[in-house]
Amino acid sequence: MARQRLLRLASLAAIAVSLPLYAVYAFSYGATASETMLGAALGLGGLGVLVAARRLYFLAGAAPHAALLAALLAIPAAYGLGGSIAAWVTVISTLLVYAVGYAIHRGGDPDTVTSVFVSMTASLSVVLAYLVVSRYPLGVDLAALVFGDPLLASRAEAVEAGAAAVVILSLVLLTYREQVYLGVDVDAARLAGLRTWLYDLAFYTLLGLGLGLTIRSVGFVLEHVMMLVPGALATYAPSSRDALLYAVSASLLAGGAGLALGAALNVSPAGAAGLVLFLLYLAAYLTAKRQ
């Protein structure tokens, strides 16, 4: 019990430390980048704890491929059909995740379905990258899509990241108990009368929505880290409630520290946030090994 209380205090302390980091960065360098990173950290941290609850790490690791493909498809769609690139990214990303989620829901092996999905999206992304860069040179920044750069985020992207965080965290809180139940024993959940399809739909919607809205600010590479590592940290929690606290506090701290380190060392804030998350996980792993 003493260790559990200590970890809870550490998580609350991480939140207390991280919020001033965002505020100081916003005051010193601009609010847009700070708000974008804050929204991405909250949203992806919330997604991470759902991934851990459902034990779908492989699928979650593959989902950013859908976001990358969606971002590349969104550019010709916006130029040819109208509408904003952000809206197209969100819609296409969500539909792609729905497709793989539906195949799994219908009984497909999650690892097999996800493997085929990654192969398809990765191949199409490579093909589309060449076409998009050659035909829409001013409409895409491949480096930002792959590596992420919250410093270049627009005001609209900051609002998108914040909106995604609010929606994700709200639905996580509303469906968290049922998602944990499904992750523990899906057959028992069905026998108990739980509408598994509804919670599957909520999970896949949040996955597609969250990744689609953060691909341009955090980037394809760091989406993996900022979603999967908080989820991995959540597995060290003694209860599902603590798991949510661990994941969100770690993600918040990593985002704030990433901004601070980026400004101090002139490195990528997204990359620095990923390294901070890795160090947090390493500390949790070593601490658990000593018990």
PyMOL commands that set and color helices and strands:
alter all, ss='L'
color gray80, all
select helices_A, chain A and resi 2-29+31-54+57-81+85-105+110-135+142-147+150-152+155-184+186-191+196-214+220-234+240-265+269-289
alter helices_A, ss='H'
color red, helices_A
deselect
rebuild
show_as cartoon
